[in-house]
Amino acid sequence: MGKKSRSNKLKPAKWSIGDITSNNITSNLSASSFSPPSFAADLPQPAEGWARELRKLEKELQNTRYQDAEIVLSAAKVARIMRQFDVLEKILTKAENKGVVIEDQEMWAQLNDDVAALKRAKTALRSDDMKKVINDVMKGGKSVDFTIFDDSTFVGLNCLQFAALRGDVQVLEQLIKMGAALDIEALPPPSVLATHSGVVLKPKMCTALLLAVNGALTSRNVMSIVAKGGMGGMGGRFGGGDARESYEGCVECAIQLVRLGADTSVTFQFPPGGKNHPIYQSWHMWNIEGKSVRDVATLVGSELFEKTVEEFSTMEHQIEHVNCRCGSRLPWKQCHAGKPTDPYYLNGKVDKKNISKITWRYSPLAPCHCNTSNARLGLAGTKKIHFKCCWDETAHREYYQCDKTSEISVMARTPTNPMQREAMKYMQEMLKGQSEDEISKLMDSMQQMNSDPEFVIKSRCKMVREGGALAMQAIVAGDNPCSKLSSWDPEVYAGVMETMDPVLSFQWNDVHWALPKAELLKRVSEWNEALEQYCDSIGLSGSEREDVTKLHTASPFAPCGNVKCDKVETSVKQYSRCSKCYSVAYCSSACQREAGHIKEWAEPQKNADAAIIVIKLLRRVSTVILPNCEILVRIVPTSSTTYQ
């Protein structure tokens, strides 16, 4: 037999680090600090998660004008479970002002006490500087990751690192809500460093988690020295009366960062020219240079932190238990990713230590990324949070964030319509009787298509060129009579797709009822820009160019879904979609009835007949083409990224 497989867990190292090993100062934090309130155990888990339950109850509060005591109490409980204390305070205040009588006065008092306790905690969250940061990020479009805060200890700290070092968990969780990347180093520009010549640079490759652990180690060590009568009863942030508060705050920040998926393999490294600086003297004494957060977990003085680091060292545990980034301290699947169709992570490449890296979904409470994307395209932003804007349109683009770079990855998914599902059934029938090798080759071809954007665009263009009119017919899901694509030139259509960046390429469909507004506007802009580039590449000019661009220009205005109606939208998303399928829109309810769309749900034969078109097309072209499933798009932070 071969050697036994080795675990991916990295166990804490054993070494002598000086006085801190004999330190008897320990944290008072318990697991209850990271658990829902006790009454949550008596409530059923909502089928679609607590986040959607809260949104539903907020709408009911508006509809009932806060007069229904049962709804008021239910909404308040859910807001508390979600740790949305600003929402909770709003509910409590409005209910009191309207004279709502709550029968469960004990519960009502507890909720009020929870809000009061949070407001009593020492935090910079309500300071003018932090209010400005929040406003600039949420409304001004500034990057939370590259906003620099002045600090008396280290220079070059971004907001999240500053909050972690200071043990300010309220600020830390607020910044993560707004989309802060957990593991970014965020080096400041030289101009910032030049104005802080008297302060040492922050640790090399440091993260918020490393700084939280550093703050915990420092304050714990100082408390121990002061307790023994040393340092003359030292005061300040890490000593005297503030020492315990600072220590517990840093430990809480560190635990929560691990629960959010922060990298615990990051190591303590001296910055350039900082090895002999007095601020790093304790690192020499503790001998922690080159050690990781995992290695020093036992030195923090918190059994809960040690246990958390150990538990979250496996990918399996992270996927199940990593917290949603909204600040609820609940796992994703209980919170904003409560629907079975809500993806919330991507498996990344395996690193040199054979540990797979996970990329987590972009924060649901951050400014929706379509604001940033629309700005690049010269389109208006929405100013909405992600969860209330593009989150539920998961059939199109899902935003993920790399915690080390803050780059946004977009997983674009093509929705499967009824016709395509019928086509897949026919494909399964076609595969019956074929050998395992033949099926394996087909599966390999599908996998290659999904993983290689250049292969995808090449295959699509091949399908359009070889399929001709039949291909154009299949693109609109079964020759939809409302579409004008049948008059388009397949060569021009394929040429435009080839001009686009492969990872951004898509098949334009002029009956785009199912596309959300933000996605539609992106595609219109991207397609028309590619059309102009295509015309340039083949040297079209004059009237010939005008004719080509006029016929093949993408429009954001959709026709009415009733083939007997010739109306077209005059504003984007003017017509209402069918509330059952969301895939077709009509100018009026009368047109929907005349089109007989409701009856179509009982007529699957129409989809089956349409699927035959796809099968004929697959047999015509030499390469098997199936509906595209996943394409990964990378968006790098733009030049508008600013520093403070």
KOLGU-371976 format. One record per residue (C-alpha): x, y, z. Coordinates in steps of 0.02 Angstrom, whole numbers, plus 32768, in hexadecimal, padded with zeros to 4 digits. Layout:
<nodes>
xx; yy; zz
X; Y; Z
...
</nodes>
This chain:
<nodes>
xx; yy; zz
8000; 8000; 8000
8036; 80B1; 7FE1
8056; 8139; 8060
7FC4; 817A; 80C4
7F7E; 8220; 8085
7FB4; 82B6; 80EA
7F33; 832F; 812F
7F29; 83DF; 80E7
7F1C; 8425; 8197
7FB5; 8484; 81D2
7FCF; 8460; 828A
8014; 84E6; 82FE
80D0; 84E2; 8311
8126; 84CA; 83BA
81AF; 8546; 83E4
81EB; 85B5; 8471
81B7; 866A; 8460
81DC; 86B8; 8508
816A; 86FB; 8590
80C9; 86F3; 852B
80C0; 8635; 853D
80A9; 8646; 85FA
8029; 86D1; 85EA
7F8B; 86A4; 864C
7F20; 872D; 85FD
7E92; 86DD; 859B
7DFD; 8719; 8537
7D4E; 871B; 857F
7CFB; 8708; 84D6
7C88; 8672; 84C5
7C35; 861C; 8431
7B92; 8674; 845B
7BDE; 8716; 8418
7BDD; 86C8; 836B
7B35; 866E; 8377
7A84; 86AB; 8356
7A1F; 86E5; 83ED
79D1; 8659; 8454
7920; 8679; 8414
7958; 864E; 8363
7956; 8596; 8392
7898; 85A2; 83A8
787E; 85E7; 82F8
787A; 8579; 825B
7907; 8594; 81DF
78BC; 85F5; 814C
78B9; 8591; 80AB
7917; 861A; 804D
7986; 8658; 80DB
7978; 86E0; 815E
79A8; 876C; 80E5
7911; 8753; 8074
78A3; 8739; 810D
78D8; 87E3; 814E
78BA; 8834; 80A5
780C; 87E7; 809D
77E2; 8823; 814D
7821; 88D3; 8127
77A6; 88DB; 8096
771A; 889D; 8108
7747; 8926; 8185
7734; 89A8; 80FC
768E; 895E; 80C3
7648; 895A; 8174
7694; 8A03; 81A4
76E5; 89B4; 823D
7639; 8998; 828B
763C; 88DA; 8293
7691; 88AA; 8337
76B2; 87F7; 8300
770C; 882E; 8261
776C; 88B4; 82C1
77AD; 8836; 8340
77D6; 87B5; 82B9
7837; 8835; 8253
7894; 8870; 82EF
78C6; 87BE; 831C
7906; 8799; 826D
7966; 883E; 8267
79B9; 880D; 830C
79E3; 875F; 82CA
7A31; 87B2; 8232
7A8E; 882E; 82A3
7A45; 88BA; 823B
7A40; 892E; 82D1
7A1C; 89CA; 826C
7981; 8975; 8224
7953; 8934; 82D1
795F; 89E1; 831E
78F3; 8A2A; 8293
786D; 89A6; 82B4
7870; 89C1; 8370
7868; 8A7E; 8360
77DB; 8A81; 82E0
7775; 8A04; 8343
7789; 8A6C; 83E2
775A; 8B0C; 8388
76BD; 8ABC; 8340
768A; 8A76; 83E8
7691; 89BF; 83B5
766B; 894E; 844A
76DD; 88B5; 8453
769F; 8828; 84C0
774A; 87DA; 84DC
7794; 886B; 853E
7826; 8802; 857A
785D; 87E1; 84C7
783F; 8897; 8498
78AC; 88D1; 8529
7935; 8857; 84F8
7938; 889A; 8446
7944; 894D; 8487
79D1; 8919; 84FE
7A31; 88CA; 846E
7A2B; 896B; 840A
7A5E; 89D2; 84A2
7AF0; 895D; 84C8
7B31; 896E; 8417
7B28; 8A2C; 8421
7B85; 8A2D; 84C7
7C19; 89CF; 847E
7CB1; 8A3B; 8458
7CC4; 8A48; 839B
7CFB; 8AC0; 8313
7C66; 8A8D; 82A8
7C05; 8B2B; 82D3
7C99; 8BA1; 82C2
7C98; 8C27; 823A
7D2D; 8BD7; 81E2
7CD9; 8B2D; 81D7
7C33; 8B78; 81A2
7C8E; 8BCD; 8113
7CE0; 8B28; 80DF
7C37; 8AD0; 80E0
7BE7; 8B5A; 8079
7C77; 8B5F; 7FFC
7C70; 8AA3; 7FE1
7BB3; 8A89; 7FE0
7B85; 8B25; 7F7D
7C25; 8B6A; 7F33
7C69; 8ACB; 7EE4
7D12; 8ACF; 7F40
7D71; 8A2F; 7F64
7D65; 89F7; 8019
7E04; 898F; 8004
7E74; 8A20; 7FD4
7E37; 8AA3; 804F
7ECC; 8AC2; 80C3
7EBC; 8AEC; 817C
7F40; 8B46; 81E2
7F7F; 8AE3; 8277
7FFF; 8B04; 8300
8045; 8A53; 82F5
8054; 8A28; 823D
804B; 8A8C; 819D
7FEB; 8A50; 8105
7F57; 89FB; 8159
7EB7; 89F3; 80F7
7E10; 8A03; 8151
7DF9; 8949; 8175
7EAB; 8934; 81B4
7E98; 89CC; 8225
7DF6; 8986; 8270
7E46; 88DB; 828D
7EE1; 8922; 82E1
7E76; 898F; 8352
7DFE; 8901; 837B
7D68; 8965; 833D
7CF5; 88D7; 8307
7C62; 894A; 82DB
7CCC; 89A9; 825D
7D18; 8908; 821D
7C70; 88B7; 81FA
7C2B; 8956; 81AC
7CBD; 895F; 8132
7CA9; 88A8; 8103
7BF0; 88C8; 80E2
7C26; 8951; 8069
7C93; 88D8; 8007
7D3E; 88DF; 805A
7DB5; 8854; 8024
7DF2; 87F0; 80BB
7EA5; 87C4; 8089
7EDE; 8857; 801F
7F84; 88A7; 804C
7F4F; 894F; 8002
7FF8; 89A4; 7FF4
7FE6; 8A61; 7FF4
8033; 8ACB; 7F69
80E1; 8B18; 7F86
8091; 8BC2; 7FA3
803D; 8B81; 8041
80DC; 8B31; 8082
813F; 8BD2; 8066
80D0; 8C33; 80DF
80E6; 8BB3; 816D
81A2; 8BA5; 817A
819D; 8B99; 8238
812B; 8B01; 823F
815E; 8A51; 820F
810C; 89F9; 817C
808D; 8972; 81A2
80C8; 88BB; 819B
80F2; 8876; 80F0
8062; 8818; 809C
7FF7; 883D; 8134
7F3C; 8824; 813B
7EB3; 885B; 81B1
7EB9; 87B1; 8208
7F74; 87BC; 8226
7F60; 886A; 8271
7ECF; 8832; 82E0
7F3D; 87A5; 8323
7FCE; 881D; 8337
7F5E; 8894; 839A
7F21; 8804; 8408
7FD3; 87C8; 842B
800F; 8878; 8452
7F82; 88A8; 84C7
7F87; 87FE; 851E
8041; 8810; 853D
802F; 88C2; 857E
7FA2; 888E; 85F3
800F; 8807; 863B
80A0; 887F; 8658
8030; 8904; 86A5
7FDE; 8881; 8715
808A; 8859; 875A
80AB; 8912; 877F
8119; 8932; 86E9
8119; 89C8; 8673
80DA; 8A39; 8700
8024; 8A0D; 86E1
8034; 8A35; 8628
7F9E; 8A89; 85D8
7F6C; 8AA1; 8524
7F0F; 8A33; 84A8
7F6C; 8992; 84D0
7F84; 89AF; 858B
7F31; 89F0; 8629
7E74; 89F6; 862E
7E60; 89DD; 8572
7ECB; 8940; 8568
7E43; 88C0; 858B
7DC9; 8916; 8514
7E4C; 891E; 848B
7E7D; 8869; 84A6
7DCB; 8826; 849F
7DA7; 8892; 8407
7E3E; 8850; 83A8
7E12; 879C; 83D5
7D5E; 87B6; 839B
7D9A; 8803; 82F7
7E13; 8772; 82DB
7D8E; 86ED; 82FC
7D10; 8741; 828B
7D8E; 8756; 81FE
7DB4; 869B; 8204
7CF9; 8675; 8204
7CE8; 86E3; 8169
7D6F; 8680; 810D
7E0D; 86E5; 812B
7EB2; 8690; 8100
7F03; 8649; 819E
7FA3; 8618; 8144
7FDF; 86CE; 8136
8087; 86E3; 818E
80D6; 8768; 81FC
815A; 87C1; 8192
81BF; 885D; 81B6
81A6; 88ED; 813B
823A; 8931; 80DA
82AA; 898D; 8156
8239; 8965; 81E9
8290; 88D0; 8239
82ED; 8938; 82BA
8262; 89B6; 82DA
822A; 89BD; 8392
8176; 8996; 8362
81AD; 88EA; 8328
8214; 88C3; 83C3
8190; 884C; 8407
8198; 87E5; 8366
824E; 87BE; 838C
8225; 8791; 8440
8197; 871F; 840D
81F7; 86D6; 8378
815F; 86E1; 8306
81B4; 871B; 8266
8183; 86A4; 81DA
80FB; 8653; 8245
8048; 864E; 8206
7FA9; 8680; 8260
7F86; 85C6; 8272
802E; 85AF; 82C8
8013; 8637; 8348
7F5C; 860F; 836C
7F8A; 85C2; 8415
7FDE; 8665; 844B
7F42; 86D0; 843C
7EFB; 868F; 84DF
7E52; 865F; 8498
7E1A; 85AA; 848D
7D8C; 85E4; 841D
7E08; 8631; 83A2
7E71; 8592; 83A1
7DD7; 8528; 8383
7D98; 859B; 82F9
7E40; 8599; 829D
7E45; 84DB; 82AA
7D92; 84C1; 826F
7D9F; 853A; 81DC
7E41; 84EC; 819D
7DE3; 8474; 812A
7D8A; 84A7; 808A
7CF5; 8438; 80B4
7CD6; 8494; 8158
7CEB; 853D; 8106
7C6A; 8519; 807F
7BEB; 84E5; 8102
7C0E; 8564; 818B
7C67; 8600; 8148
7BFF; 8698; 8176
7B9E; 8705; 80FE
7BF1; 87AF; 80E7
7B58; 8812; 811E
7B8D; 8810; 81D5
7B0B; 8791; 820E
7B8F; 8713; 824A
7B23; 868D; 81F7
7B5D; 8610; 8174
7B38; 8645; 80C1
7AB4; 85BE; 80AA
7A50; 85FE; 813E
7A61; 86B3; 810A
7A6A; 8706; 805E
7A8A; 8663; 8000
79F1; 860D; 8047
79A8; 85D8; 7FA0
79E6; 8533; 7F56
7A0D; 8598; 7EB8
7A7A; 8615; 7F18
7B31; 85F0; 7EF6
7BA9; 8641; 7F72
7C57; 85FF; 7F4D
7CCE; 85C5; 7EC4
7D55; 8542; 7ED9
7DFC; 858A; 7EA5
7E9F; 853C; 7E6F
7F02; 84D1; 7EE8
7F9C; 852C; 7F2A
804C; 84EC; 7F4B
8018; 84A8; 7FF4
7F8D; 8443; 7FA1
7F07; 84AF; 7FF2
7E76; 84E3; 7F84
7E4A; 859B; 7F8A
7D95; 85D2; 7F8E
7D51; 8673; 7F44
7CB7; 86B2; 7F9E
7C21; 8710; 7F5B
7C2B; 87CE; 7F5B
7BD8; 8819; 7FF6
7B1A; 8824; 7FE2
7B17; 88CB; 8040
7BA1; 891E; 7FDA
7B78; 899A; 7F4F
7B3E; 8933; 7EBC
7BCC; 8918; 7E43
7B61; 894D; 7DB0
7B82; 89FE; 7DF0
7C3B; 89E6; 7DC8
7C1B; 8988; 7D26
7B9E; 8A08; 7CE9
7C17; 8A95; 7D0F
7C99; 8A44; 7C9F
7C16; 8A38; 7C16
7BDC; 8AEC; 7C2D
7B34; 8AB1; 7C73
7AD8; 8AEC; 7D0E
7AF6; 8A90; 7DB2
7A6E; 8A4D; 7E24
7AAE; 8A7C; 7ED4
7A5A; 89DD; 7F16
7AAA; 8957; 7F81
7AD6; 88B8; 7F24
7A4F; 884D; 7F77
79C4; 88C5; 7F42
7A07; 88DC; 7E92
7A5D; 8850; 7E30
7A6C; 87C6; 7EB3
79D2; 8763; 7E81
79FA; 8769; 7DC8
7A6F; 86D6; 7DDE
7A48; 8694; 7D31
7AB7; 871A; 7CE7
7B4A; 875E; 7D4D
7B82; 872E; 7DFB
7C06; 879B; 7E4D
7C93; 874D; 7EB3
7D23; 87A5; 7F0A
7DD8; 8772; 7F1A
7E09; 879B; 7FCC
7EC2; 87AF; 7FA2
7EB0; 8829; 7F11
7DFD; 886D; 7F25
7DE2; 8842; 7E6D
7D2F; 8816; 7E3E
7D0E; 8777; 7DDC
7C6A; 8767; 7D80
7C20; 86BD; 7D60
7BB0; 86D2; 7CC9
7B2C; 864B; 7CB5
7AB9; 8633; 7C21
7A0B; 8604; 7C5F
79C1; 8563; 7C1D
7917; 857E; 7BCE
7891; 84F7; 7BB4
78C6; 84DB; 7B00
797A; 84BB; 7B33
7943; 8442; 7BBA
78E1; 83E1; 7B38
797A; 83E4; 7AC7
79E3; 8399; 7B51
7964; 830C; 7B64
7976; 82E8; 7AAA
7A33; 82EA; 7ABF
7A25; 8266; 7B47
79BF; 81FB; 7AD1
7A43; 8211; 7A49
7ACA; 81D4; 7AC0
7A71; 8131; 7AE5
7ACA; 809E; 7A97
7B6E; 80FA; 7A81
7C0F; 80B6; 7ACB
7C5B; 80F8; 7B6C
7CEC; 8140; 7B06
7C76; 81A3; 7A98
7C18; 81E7; 7B2D
7CBB; 820E; 7B84
7CF7; 8272; 7AEE
7C56; 82D6; 7AEF
7C67; 82FA; 7BA9
7D1C; 8330; 7B8F
7CE3; 83A4; 7B05
7C60; 83F1; 7B77
7CDF; 8409; 7C02
7D59; 845B; 7B8B
7CD3; 84D2; 7B4E
7CA4; 8506; 7BFE
7D57; 8526; 7C35
7DA1; 857A; 7B9A
7D4F; 861E; 7B64
7DAE; 861F; 7ABF
7D6B; 8571; 7A97
7CBC; 85AE; 7AC3
7CC0; 8642; 7A4C
7D10; 85DB; 79C2
7C89; 8557; 79D2
7BFD; 85D6; 79D5
7C3C; 862C; 7939
7C52; 8585; 78E2
7B9E; 8559; 790D
7B5C; 85FE; 78C8
7BC2; 85F7; 7827
7BA0; 8541; 7800
7AED; 8544; 783F
7ABD; 85E2; 77E2
7A05; 8611; 77F0
79E3; 8576; 7859
7A64; 85AF; 78D8
7A19; 865C; 78E1
7970; 8609; 78FA
79B0; 859E; 798A
7A05; 8632; 79E1
795B; 8680; 7A02
791C; 85DF; 7A53
78AF; 8595; 79CB
7890; 8618; 7946
7837; 8696; 79B4
77CD; 86FA; 7939
77EB; 8799; 799F
78A4; 8794; 7976
78F6; 87EC; 78E3
7996; 8785; 78EA
7960; 871A; 7856
7989; 87B0; 77E7
7A39; 87C2; 782E
7AD1; 8786; 77CD
7B1D; 86EE; 7826
7BCB; 8722; 77EC
7BBA; 87CE; 783B
7B6F; 8782; 78D9
7C01; 8709; 78EB
7C7F; 8790; 78C0
7C3E; 8801; 794B
7C4B; 8774; 79CA
7CFE; 8753; 7993
7D2A; 880B; 79AB
7CF4; 8807; 7A61
7D65; 87D0; 7AEF
7D46; 8713; 7AFB
7D1E; 871A; 7BB5
7C9F; 87A4; 7B97
7C54; 875E; 7AF8
7B9B; 872E; 7AF1
7B15; 8706; 7A71
7AAA; 87A1; 7A57
79EF; 8782; 7A5B
7978; 880F; 7A30
78E8; 87BF; 7A92
7942; 87E0; 7B35
78AE; 87E4; 7BAB
7904; 8773; 7C2A
799F; 87DF; 7C3E
79A3; 8855; 7CD4
79B8; 890C; 7CA9
7A6D; 891D; 7CE1
7AA4; 8884; 7C80
7A42; 88BA; 7BE6
7A94; 8965; 7BE2
7B40; 8917; 7BF2
7B1F; 88A1; 7B61
7AD8; 8929; 7AF1
7B72; 8995; 7B0C
7BED; 8904; 7AF9
7B99; 88C1; 7A5B
7B8F; 8969; 7A02
7C43; 8992; 7A2D
7C79; 88E9; 79E5
7C0F; 890A; 794A
7C6F; 89AB; 7927
7D14; 8950; 7940
7CDE; 88C6; 78CA
7CB2; 8945; 7843
7D5D; 8995; 785A
7DB5; 88ED; 784E
7D6A; 88C2; 77A4
7D7A; 8974; 7761
7CC1; 899E; 7750
7C99; 8A55; 772F
7C18; 8AC7; 76E5
7B68; 8A8E; 76BF
7B99; 89D6; 76C8
7BD2; 89ED; 777C
7B34; 8A4E; 77A7
7AC9; 89C0; 7763
7B28; 893C; 77C7
7B26; 899E; 786A
7A6F; 89CE; 7857
7A38; 8919; 7842
7AA9; 88CB; 78C6
7AA5; 894E; 7951
7A68; 890C; 79F9
79D4; 8969; 7A45
79A2; 896A; 7AFD
78EA; 8979; 7ACB
788A; 88D5; 7ABF
77EE; 88B0; 7A59
774A; 887B; 7AA5
7743; 87BD; 7AB8
769E; 87B6; 7A59
76C7; 8793; 79A2
7627; 87ED; 796E
7662; 888D; 79C3
76E5; 88FB; 796F
770C; 8967; 7A07
77C0; 897B; 7A42
77FC; 89C4; 7AE7
7829; 8A7C; 7AEA
7884; 8A6D; 7B91
78F1; 89E0; 7BD3
788E; 8956; 7C2A
77EA; 89B2; 7C0C
7782; 8914; 7BF4
7755; 889D; 7C82
7793; 87EA; 7C7F
7729; 874F; 7C9B
7725; 8733; 7D57
773B; 8677; 7D41
77C9; 8663; 7CC5
7818; 8712; 7CC3
7852; 86E9; 7C12
77D7; 874E; 7BA9
778B; 87FC; 7BBC
76EC; 884C; 7B7A
76B4; 88FF; 7B63
760F; 88D7; 7BB9
75AE; 884B; 7C0E
753B; 8849; 7B76
75CF; 881D; 7B06
7604; 8793; 7B7D
7555; 8746; 7B75
754F; 8758; 7AB8
75F9; 8705; 7AA8
75B8; 8670; 7B0B
7658; 866D; 7B71
7602; 8625; 7C0A
75C6; 8590; 7BA6
7676; 856D; 7B68
76A4; 8528; 7C14
7632; 8495; 7BEF
7679; 847C; 7B40
7729; 8432; 7B51
7721; 83F6; 7A9D
774B; 84A6; 7A61
77F1; 84A0; 7ABE
7811; 83F0; 7A7F
77F4; 8427; 79CB
7867; 84BB; 79E3
78EC; 8449; 7A2B
78F1; 83EA; 7986
793C; 8487; 793A
79D1; 847C; 79AF
79E7; 83C2; 798D
79E6; 83E0; 78D0
7A68; 8468; 78E9
7AD7; 83F7; 7953
7AD3; 8374; 78CA
7AFF; 83F4; 7845
7B9D; 8439; 7893
7C36; 83CC; 78A8
7C52; 83F8; 7960
7BD0; 83D1; 79E2
7B97; 8473; 7A35
7B32; 8476; 7AD4
7AEA; 850D; 7B31
7B77; 8566; 7B8A
7B78; 8553; 7C48
7C01; 85BA; 7C98
7C7E; 863F; 7C63
7CF2; 8697; 7CDE
7D0D; 8752; 7CC7
7D92; 87B5; 7D23
7D7A; 886D; 7D4B
7E16; 88C5; 7D8A
7E03; 895F; 7DF8
7E00; 89F9; 7D89
7E6F; 8A92; 7D8A
7DE7; 8AED; 7DEB
7E1F; 8A91; 7E89
7E4D; 8B1A; 7F04
7EA8; 8B2D; 7FA8
7E85; 8B9A; 803E
</nodes>
